[in-house]
Amino acid sequence: MGIFGRPPDRPRTDAELLAAHVAGDRYAFEELFYRHHRQLYRLATLTTVNRDDAAEALQDALLAAHRTAASFRHDSEVRSWLHRIVVNACLDRLRRNKFRDYAELDDQFGRIPDPTAHVDTAIVVERALLGLPLEQRAAVVAVDMQGFSVAETARMLGVPEGTVKSRCARARVKLAESLRSLAAHRAE
């Protein structure tokens, strides 16, 4: 048996890594971070719709997770806990930047050099997401784009499941309207 009573050839679980970090293992949180970095960055990018804000929110979130690891209650998966911290950091950053001039974002999207339909579609969807209220965007990104259940999303956002369902429903209606009007505009 290896460290933490596990066979040496089996990688540590997220919970084991977090417990090792709390117990003083200098490298455990780094391993946990690298295990989830891509997915957390994608979540931050989808939530903030801006790579700079996403990177800063992710950094804020991981520092918060590092500092508060000892308070993790083990009532959810470590992955869900990390996602909740990232979503909250993104929402905090978006609230702080609420006054931001969205024309700057339009300029940013207009400079994307790849003219393929895939990139075009991604831009249209990102613009539609940007038009949603923050709470609806967080819910629909977590459920529809990240694959979390309604229950997991409710825990991440700290709201009842019914609130997540209604936010997702309202977001889907607004996205459909937004995408329909963009498609009609492009067809003209």
C-alpha positions, 0 to 999 in steps of 0.5 A: 500500500502506498500513501493514503492507503491506496495501491501505488499504481492507482492515481489519487482521486480528487477527494484524496488530492484535496485531503492531501493538500489540506494535510500539507502535501505541497503538490496535491493541489497542483495535480488537482489543478492540472487535472481540471484546468482545461474544463475549468478554463472552458467554463470560465470562458463560456461564462465570461465570454472574454478570455482575459476575464476568464483567465483572471476569474479562473486565477481568482477562483483557484486561489480561493479554492486553495485557501478554503480547501479545509472548509470543503464539506464533502457534500458534493464532488470536488469537481462540482465544488471547483466549478461552483467557485469558478462560476462565482468568480466569473459572476463577481468579475462580470458584476464588477465590469458591468459598466464595460462598453460592449462595443469593445467586445463586438470589435474583438469578435469582428477581428477573429480571422477564421471565416469558417462556418464553425467559428461563425456559429461559435461567435453567434452563440457567444453573442447570444449568451452575452445577451443573457442576464448573468444568472441565466447565463450561469445556469444554462452554461452549467446545465446545457454546455457543461453537462451538470445536472440541475441538482449539481448546478443548484448546489454550485450556484447556491439556489433551489433546483426550481430556480435553475430550471426556470433560469434555464428555461428563460435562457433557452427561450431568449437564446432561441429568439436571439439566434432566430433574429440573427439568422434572419438578419444574416439571410437578408 
